[in-house]
C-alpha cells in the first residue's frame, strides 16, 4: 500500500477525516483502488452516502472482484432505499 494512503488512514483514525480526504485527492493516487476504497470508507463514516457510493463503485469498475466494496454498495443502497411504512398511515 502506498505511503500516502497509509498516512491518510492514520490521520483518519486520529480523527481528521477532512485532512485524510485531502491527502487521498492527490493526483498520484488517481485510479488506485486502495485510495478509492479508503475514500469511500471515510465518506461512509461521515454518512455522505452519495460520495461513498461513488467511491465504492469506482473501485468495482477497476476491480470487480472487490467483495468489500460490493458489500458497502449494497449497504448504502439499502440505507437510501429504506422508508418506514408507518409514516404513510394516517
C-alpha positions, -999 to 999 in steps of 0.1 A, spaced: 0 0 0 12 35 -9 28 55 19 4 84 12 -26 61 17 -12 48 50 -7 83 62 -42 92 52 -56 62 70 -36 71 102 -49 107 101 -85 95 96 -81 72 127 -67 101 147 -100 120 140 -93 143 110 -113 128 80 -111 161 61 -73 161 60 -73 124 51 -96 131 22 -74 159 11 -43 136 11 -63 110 -9 -72 135 -36 -35 136 -46 -33 132 -84 -7 104 -80 -34 82 -64 -58 86 -93 -71 51 -102 -56 35 -71 -82 11 -57 -69 13 -21 -72 51 -22 -106 49 -37 -118 23 -11 -104 44 18 -121 75 4 -154 55 3 -149 43 38 -143 79 51 -174 92 33 -194 63 46 -183 70 82 -195 106 77 -228 94 63 -221 111 29 -239 83 11 -235 97 -25 -198 103 -22 -192 69 -6 -213 51 -32 -193 68 -60 -160 58 -44 -170 21 -40 -184 19 -75 -152 33 -89 -133 5 -70 -157 -21 -85 -151 -7 -120 -114 -12 -116 -116 -44 -97 -150 -62 -99 -138 -90 -75 -135 -65 -46 -161 -81 -23 -158 -54 5 -167 -26 -19 -197 -46 -32 -209 -51 4 -206 -13 10 -226 -6 -22 -253 -29 -11 -254 -14 24 -256 22 10 -284 12 -14 -303 -4 15 -299 28 35 -310 50 7 -339 28 -2 -353 24 33 -386 40 42 -408 34 72 -443 23 61 -459 37 93 -451 72 81 -477 68 54 -505 56 76 -528 83 90 
